[in-house]
Structure formats: structure tokens, C-alpha cells
Amino acid sequence: MEVTAVASNPLAAGVDTLIVSLFERGNTPSGVTGTLDRKLGGVIGELMAAGDVSGRAEEVSVLYPRGAVAATRVLIVGLGPANTFGSEAVRRASAVAGRRARELGARKVASVAHGAGVSGLSLGEAAQATVEGTRLGLYRFGEDAGIESFTLMEEDPGKLDALRDGVRWGDAVAEGASLARDLVNRPANVATPEHLAEIAQGLARDHGFRVSIGDRAWAESEGMGAFLAVARAAGHEPRFITLEHDPSGGKEAPLVIVGKGITFDSGGLSIKGRQGLESMKQDMAGAAAVLGVMRVIGRLRSPRRVVALVPATENVIDAFGYRPSDVLTAADGTTIEVISTDAEGRLILADALVYAKRFKPRAVVDLATLTGAVDVALGNAAAGLFCNDDALADALASSATRTFERAWRLPLWPEYVRVLESDVADLKNSSGKPSGGACVAAGFLERFTSYPWAHLDIAGVRAVDSTEGYKVKGSTGFGVRLLADWVTRS
């Protein structure tokens, strides 16, 4: 779908569908919707008075203006109450309006930037949210959006630069999130470690990133015993992916983002139950999000130096697979007693976090579908945020609030690490008990850090079972928008 911004009167747009908006409990339509109402002889006001059009959040009404304006049809989408309005309302409204337009067979769609100037929302922010919501709401795995063009319109030419900037950001962020969704939605026999490496190489070609792909022999040379143990039984060869965007020429300490890339998780010898096993192709959602963030960074030509690390492998079973009771040696020499082979994500991340030290990072953030425990604690409303640096935690929490990819800070207390004490190694990879599982896993990871670090456990927010707002059934691409915002503002 081609997305553009133009300085033009929306009511003069010769498209098959024009999208305008309306707040709930407004006395009369205002802005472009008010002008449309006057051209239609007050019909929108009459529909409001009759209760047929209310402005209720995500309500979509269809009008056929019969030549009163240039568009063939007009959709009026509700934004909800003005006093609780913000970017999230714009994203959700834009998504449902875009899908309704597609249902009606629309090919060329124009829209206003919904709610600009209300509740402190700038035109650029409104434009970004409108484009994000529309593109994310129209997402279909394996298919195009179904709409050929989407044009955001603002009549005042003096505001065109702000409109274009918002459109540019919204389109880039939505493209990155869509890449992450595609990767997670692909079957595990397609989205293999080799496939993730190919995607990374494509990003490097498209955006001028430095890229290196480590294989099994490379990981052995780096002493990555934890990563290699998980990969020991893998049918598809493991890959350790490094992507670097460095406009500073090495002068700036980088932000490092790390994504767990378990492309299928059987649990290993600590095998999972049959129910829900098909969803374990989603265990690389952290890796997918990191690659999606790099797509955004490349498109926006971010001035920040960013390094992405993706340890990628399957966690499956064969005669060479690692076992409970094995003792592994991570890249920094830490020995790890294996209690559960289904606690594999923290093992591959441990070696990745050790590897991150060589970049002398300003901060490191990892994303991982790490524990079912975080889903029990927070459900699908938020990711679990663990952090050893308050300033970093505050910055990530602010980005989470702005993007509505919400994250809730959970504790990194010594009590959670004490349960990992081992008689035969420096620590265990699991307590073997469900109590405090997300906190215990985060405490394990912290052992391998020596810099400002945050961990986002995204197990509960990686996917949804049904479509609502701009979240389409399947992968959510969680983390792309949050981390793109954080990188931009760091």
C-alpha cells in the first residue's frame, strides 16, 4: 500500500473512500466533518441527534454523498470522548476504519489526521498514529493490505512538513512491526535460524548496516557453551546474528538490542505437553522484534548507533541433545547446572549478553518470550520489565506509555537469585519451581550483565487470538514500536 501526505482539501479528494472522524458527545460536528455536514445539508447532525451516529470509540458509519463531495463514499469513525483522547484512540480508530474501507471494496483511500490539536496531540503525532493504526489494522499474513493507496490530507500548506514527518514515521514503524509479525507468523520450517540470517543480510543490503553471521564453529571459537548446548540437537544449523547501524563511525557508545531467537521450542528433553505446542514457533518473537526495529532504524536513518544481536536456534530433541544435570560453561566462564532444558531462552541470551560487552554499550535491552510465569502475572496487557538502572527503566516505561506497548516493572531482588544456587556449578538455569518464575529468569540473566540493562519478557503479549483494534489475530510485533521510540529519544 502506497502511503503519502498532501496539502489539499480532503473533501476535494477524488478517491473511492474518504475517512473523517467525530468525537463522542459533541453537540455538532466540527473541522472537516463539520464542513462535510454543511455540504450534506446537515445530515450528520441529524444522525447524531437521532443517535444513529454517536462518535463512540471505533464506531464506523458509512455515508454516500452523491456528488456533494468528490469521494464516492465517506466513513465517519468515532474517536470516543475528547477528555480521554490520545494517540492510542487514533491508532485503534484508524485500524477499524481501514478494515471497514477494505470490506467495502475500497482501493484508493484518503483520510484526515484524526484529532490533531486535541488533548495536546500535535499534527505530526496524529498523522503518525493514523498511519500506524491504518497499516497495522490492515495487516494480513501472506497477503497485501487490499488497499492500493492511502493519502493523509491537510488543507493548510504550511502544515505539510509536519504531516509528512508524521506519515514518514508512522509508515516506517508500521513496516518494522509488520516484518516482525510476518516472521513470527511463518511456520517453523520456514522461519529457521538460516532464514532469520537471510532477513538480517537483506536489512544490511537495504540500509547499509554492518552484518556478521556466526555459525556453530564461530560460536565454539567464542566459547558460547550455553548457546551451543541448546543448539546441539538442532536440525537447522544455529546462527548468531550481529547487525550494526553506526552513523557515528565508532565514536558513540551504542545502544544494544538483543532478541531471543528460538525458532521452535519443543522443551528439549524436558518436553512440553502436546497442547499448544504449535504456538512454539512464536518463541522467536524477541528476535523478530529486534529485526523489525532495525528495519525502522534503517528507514528513518536514525542518528543513533545501534547494535542488534540475535542468537538463533531450535530447541528440539535428538541423541546429542543436552540433558537435565549437564553443566555448561558460558562465554564468560560461568558454569551453569541444567535443571530444565525448557529453560533454554535464558541460556542463549546469557552468551548474547556476554557478547554485548565488547561493544562497550551505553545500554542493553533484551526482548524474549522467556516465561509462562509473566503471562500468569500480567496476562496479555503488558510485558514484564526488569532493569538494573532506574534511568533506563524510566526511559523504557515512558516509551511504553507513548506507544501503548505497555510494560510493568517487576523486581530484581537477591531472593530470586538465591534459589539458583547450585552444588556443582556457579548457578542453576532454573529453580525447578513455578514460584516467581519470571523474576528468577530475569535474575539469571542479570548475572551476565555489567552495564545498564533491561529485560522485557514478552511471552504474554507476543500474539493475540482474535482481531481487536490494530492488533490482528496472530503475532502482534510487540516491542518494535516501543524500542523504536526509545532509540529515537535516547
Secondary structure, DSSP 8 states (H G I E B T S, - for coil): -EEEEE-S-GGG--SSEEEEEE-TT-SS--HHHHHHHHHTTSHHHHHHHHTS----TT-EEEE--TTSSSSSEEEEEE---GGG--HHHHHHHHHHHHHHHHHTT-SEEEE--TTTTSTT--HHHHHHHHHHHHHHHT--TTS--S-SEEEEE-S-GGGHHHHHHHHHHHHHHHHHHHHHHHHHHS-TTTS-HHHHHHHHHHHHHHHT-EEEEE-HHHHHHTT-HHHHHHHTT-SS--EEEEEEE-TTTT-S--EEEEE-EEEEE--TTS---STTGGGGGGGGHHHHHHHHHHHHHHHHT-SS-EEEEEEEEEE---TT---TT-EEE-TTS-EEE-S-TT--HHHHHHHHHHHHGGG--SEEEEEE---HHHHHHHTTS-EEEEES-HHHHHHHHHHHHHHT--EEE----HHHHHTT--SSSSEES--SS-TTHHHHHHHHHHTT--SSEEEEE-TTTSEESS-BTTB-SEE--TTHHHHHHHHHH-
